[in-house]
């Protein structure tokens, strides 16, 4: 009998996310990542979160999405 293979048992994933000032000449406002070591049970091994001063105002559309002033 063939053993069922679950890809999530052996997979590590790095989720990376950024927030910017908008679509026109975007500048980073925030960057974050989290490393997932296991899904069952959910185990994270490391993470990072940093906000930056972009030196310019955010566009209204970006403010509506990420709510970072």
PyMOL CGO cylinders between C-alpha atoms (Angstrom):
from pymol import cmd
from pymol.cgo import CYLINDER

trace = [
    CYLINDER, 0.00, 0.00, 0.00, 1.29, 3.43, -0.95, 0.3, 1, 1, 1, 1, 1, 1,
    CYLINDER, 1.29, 3.43, -0.95, 1.84, 5.91, 1.84, 0.3, 1, 1, 1, 1, 1, 1,
    CYLINDER, 1.84, 5.91, 1.84, 0.02, 9.22, 1.47, 0.3, 1, 1, 1, 1, 1, 1,
    CYLINDER, 0.02, 9.22, 1.47, 2.40, 12.15, 1.06, 0.3, 1, 1, 1, 1, 1, 1,
    CYLINDER, 2.40, 12.15, 1.06, 1.54, 15.47, 2.67, 0.3, 1, 1, 1, 1, 1, 1,
    CYLINDER, 1.54, 15.47, 2.67, 3.72, 18.25, 1.25, 0.3, 1, 1, 1, 1, 1, 1,
    CYLINDER, 3.72, 18.25, 1.25, 3.03, 20.48, 4.26, 0.3, 1, 1, 1, 1, 1, 1,
    CYLINDER, 3.03, 20.48, 4.26, 4.74, 18.03, 6.64, 0.3, 1, 1, 1, 1, 1, 1,
    CYLINDER, 4.74, 18.03, 6.64, 8.18, 18.82, 5.18, 0.3, 1, 1, 1, 1, 1, 1,
    CYLINDER, 8.18, 18.82, 5.18, 7.73, 22.33, 3.83, 0.3, 1, 1, 1, 1, 1, 1,
    CYLINDER, 7.73, 22.33, 3.83, 9.05, 25.55, 5.31, 0.3, 1, 1, 1, 1, 1, 1,
    CYLINDER, 9.05, 25.55, 5.31, 7.52, 28.78, 4.06, 0.3, 1, 1, 1, 1, 1, 1,
    CYLINDER, 7.52, 28.78, 4.06, 8.60, 32.38, 4.39, 0.3, 1, 1, 1, 1, 1, 1,
    CYLINDER, 8.60, 32.38, 4.39, 5.71, 34.84, 4.13, 0.3, 1, 1, 1, 1, 1, 1,
    CYLINDER, 5.71, 34.84, 4.13, 6.89, 38.32, 3.15, 0.3, 1, 1, 1, 1, 1, 1,
    CYLINDER, 6.89, 38.32, 3.15, 4.68, 41.43, 3.08, 0.3, 1, 1, 1, 1, 1, 1,
    CYLINDER, 4.68, 41.43, 3.08, 5.29, 45.09, 2.33, 0.3, 1, 1, 1, 1, 1, 1,
    CYLINDER, 5.29, 45.09, 2.33, 3.26, 48.26, 2.56, 0.3, 1, 1, 1, 1, 1, 1,
    CYLINDER, 3.26, 48.26, 2.56, 4.09, 51.30, 0.46, 0.3, 1, 1, 1, 1, 1, 1,
    CYLINDER, 4.09, 51.30, 0.46, 3.05, 54.93, 0.08, 0.3, 1, 1, 1, 1, 1, 1,
    CYLINDER, 3.05, 54.93, 0.08, 0.95, 54.11, -3.00, 0.3, 1, 1, 1, 1, 1, 1,
    CYLINDER, 0.95, 54.11, -3.00, 1.16, 53.37, -6.73, 0.3, 1, 1, 1, 1, 1, 1,
    CYLINDER, 1.16, 53.37, -6.73, 2.84, 56.61, -7.85, 0.3, 1, 1, 1, 1, 1, 1,
    CYLINDER, 2.84, 56.61, -7.85, 6.58, 56.44, -7.04, 0.3, 1, 1, 1, 1, 1, 1,
    CYLINDER, 6.58, 56.44, -7.04, 6.07, 53.97, -4.12, 0.3, 1, 1, 1, 1, 1, 1,
    CYLINDER, 6.07, 53.97, -4.12, 8.30, 54.04, -1.05, 0.3, 1, 1, 1, 1, 1, 1,
    CYLINDER, 8.30, 54.04, -1.05, 8.35, 51.40, 1.72, 0.3, 1, 1, 1, 1, 1, 1,
    CYLINDER, 8.35, 51.40, 1.72, 6.28, 52.21, 4.81, 0.3, 1, 1, 1, 1, 1, 1,
    CYLINDER, 6.28, 52.21, 4.81, 6.47, 48.75, 6.39, 0.3, 1, 1, 1, 1, 1, 1,
    CYLINDER, 6.47, 48.75, 6.39, 8.14, 45.39, 5.72, 0.3, 1, 1, 1, 1, 1, 1,
    CYLINDER, 8.14, 45.39, 5.72, 7.45, 42.15, 7.57, 0.3, 1, 1, 1, 1, 1, 1,
    CYLINDER, 7.45, 42.15, 7.57, 8.07, 38.42, 7.31, 0.3, 1, 1, 1, 1, 1, 1,
    CYLINDER, 8.07, 38.42, 7.31, 7.38, 35.27, 9.28, 0.3, 1, 1, 1, 1, 1, 1,
    CYLINDER, 7.38, 35.27, 9.28, 8.96, 31.83, 8.78, 0.3, 1, 1, 1, 1, 1, 1,
    CYLINDER, 8.96, 31.83, 8.78, 6.64, 28.84, 9.18, 0.3, 1, 1, 1, 1, 1, 1,
    CYLINDER, 6.64, 28.84, 9.18, 8.43, 25.64, 10.22, 0.3, 1, 1, 1, 1, 1, 1,
    CYLINDER, 8.43, 25.64, 10.22, 5.37, 23.41, 10.61, 0.3, 1, 1, 1, 1, 1, 1,
    CYLINDER, 5.37, 23.41, 10.61, 1.66, 23.58, 9.86, 0.3, 1, 1, 1, 1, 1, 1,
    CYLINDER, 1.66, 23.58, 9.86, 0.40, 20.83, 12.13, 0.3, 1, 1, 1, 1, 1, 1,
    CYLINDER, 0.40, 20.83, 12.13, 0.86, 22.08, 14.77, 0.3, 1, 1, 1, 1, 1, 1,
    CYLINDER, 0.86, 22.08, 14.77, 1.55, 25.62, 13.56, 0.3, 1, 1, 1, 1, 1, 1,
    CYLINDER, 1.55, 25.62, 13.56, 5.13, 26.52, 14.50, 0.3, 1, 1, 1, 1, 1, 1,
    CYLINDER, 5.13, 26.52, 14.50, 6.91, 29.74, 13.60, 0.3, 1, 1, 1, 1, 1, 1,
    CYLINDER, 6.91, 29.74, 13.60, 10.66, 29.97, 14.00, 0.3, 1, 1, 1, 1, 1, 1,
    CYLINDER, 10.66, 29.97, 14.00, 11.37, 33.63, 13.35, 0.3, 1, 1, 1, 1, 1, 1,
    CYLINDER, 11.37, 33.63, 13.35, 9.73, 36.87, 12.31, 0.3, 1, 1, 1, 1, 1, 1,
    CYLINDER, 9.73, 36.87, 12.31, 10.52, 40.47, 11.45, 0.3, 1, 1, 1, 1, 1, 1,
    CYLINDER, 10.52, 40.47, 11.45, 8.43, 43.66, 11.39, 0.3, 1, 1, 1, 1, 1, 1,
    CYLINDER, 8.43, 43.66, 11.39, 9.75, 47.16, 10.72, 0.3, 1, 1, 1, 1, 1, 1,
    CYLINDER, 9.75, 47.16, 10.72, 8.10, 50.49, 9.89, 0.3, 1, 1, 1, 1, 1, 1,
    CYLINDER, 8.10, 50.49, 9.89, 9.96, 53.16, 7.94, 0.3, 1, 1, 1, 1, 1, 1,
    CYLINDER, 9.96, 53.16, 7.94, 9.62, 56.91, 7.51, 0.3, 1, 1, 1, 1, 1, 1,
    CYLINDER, 9.62, 56.91, 7.51, 9.10, 57.26, 3.74, 0.3, 1, 1, 1, 1, 1, 1,
    CYLINDER, 9.10, 57.26, 3.74, 9.74, 61.02, 3.78, 0.3, 1, 1, 1, 1, 1, 1,
    CYLINDER, 9.74, 61.02, 3.78, 6.51, 61.69, 1.89, 0.3, 1, 1, 1, 1, 1, 1,
    CYLINDER, 6.51, 61.69, 1.89, 2.77, 61.41, 2.42, 0.3, 1, 1, 1, 1, 1, 1,
    CYLINDER, 2.77, 61.41, 2.42, 0.84, 58.23, 1.71, 0.3, 1, 1, 1, 1, 1, 1,
    CYLINDER, 0.84, 58.23, 1.71, -1.71, 58.24, -1.09, 0.3, 1, 1, 1, 1, 1, 1,
    CYLINDER, -1.71, 58.24, -1.09, -5.35, 57.96, 0.02, 0.3, 1, 1, 1, 1, 1, 1,
    CYLINDER, -5.35, 57.96, 0.02, -5.75, 54.54, -1.60, 0.3, 1, 1, 1, 1, 1, 1,
    CYLINDER, -5.75, 54.54, -1.60, -2.77, 53.17, 0.34, 0.3, 1, 1, 1, 1, 1, 1,
    CYLINDER, -2.77, 53.17, 0.34, -4.12, 54.64, 3.58, 0.3, 1, 1, 1, 1, 1, 1,
    CYLINDER, -4.12, 54.64, 3.58, -7.45, 52.90, 2.97, 0.3, 1, 1, 1, 1, 1, 1,
    CYLINDER, -7.45, 52.90, 2.97, -5.68, 49.55, 2.54, 0.3, 1, 1, 1, 1, 1, 1,
    CYLINDER, -5.68, 49.55, 2.54, -3.04, 49.50, 5.30, 0.3, 1, 1, 1, 1, 1, 1,
    CYLINDER, -3.04, 49.50, 5.30, -4.27, 52.24, 7.71, 0.3, 1, 1, 1, 1, 1, 1,
    CYLINDER, -4.27, 52.24, 7.71, -0.71, 53.42, 8.38, 0.3, 1, 1, 1, 1, 1, 1,
    CYLINDER, -0.71, 53.42, 8.38, -0.52, 57.20, 8.75, 0.3, 1, 1, 1, 1, 1, 1,
]
cmd.load_cgo(trace, "trace")
